[in-house]
Amino acid sequence: MTLSVDLFYSFRSPYSYLALPKTLKLVEKYDLAVNLRPVYPLAIRVPGFFKKTNPQFIRYVVLDSTRVAEHEGIPFRFPRPNPVVQDLTTLEVAAEQPYIHRLTRLGAMAQLEGRSLEFTYTIARMLWDGSVSGWNEGDHLARAAAKVGFDLAAMDEAITADPDRYEQVIAENEKDHAASGHWGVPTFVFENEPFFGQDRIDLLVWRMQGKGLARR
């Protein structure tokens, strides 16, 4: 029997990106369905989050995510531009967010089509692997989407025509994410049990093996 796990994911989170290579290997190795469900990052979901947190938070995330990527052999550089428009000196999050809403809605559309994991991985690599600067310009995003059979222009057109449909998907994802017992990303949820972080995948596998996880 195919087991199923939800993965709550943010396009701004370095740890979400770093979780994807191992997640894809799990799907290849085991009879497992991973339902990637995009959510907005804390900077958007929780207004004022960075004003309340320790000012060293971002510096540590940069340090730690960079060394995790080096340890795992994953190509890595923070996206240029950052998917969330934020002054990293004052930590002020801009009122206008031209990138993260688009990316998350695109992820929601791929989720509705049942292909969010493959879509998100190809977009995430383009954002995070250091091969592209100005990912929001030219045809970088379109070419990444096309690699896994998505027509970016058609996706953008559908989202522009009915943005509320995709916002509802995201809102439902955020509701279920909160109900799982954790607020951070990436969070895997298996049978209502949350596993937070790319460093909890082995623990997740152990739990699923106890529930009959089988190799392909």
Order of alpha helices (4+ residues) and beta strands (2+ residues): beta-alpha-beta-alpha-alpha-alpha-alpha-alpha-alpha-alpha-alpha-beta-beta-alpha
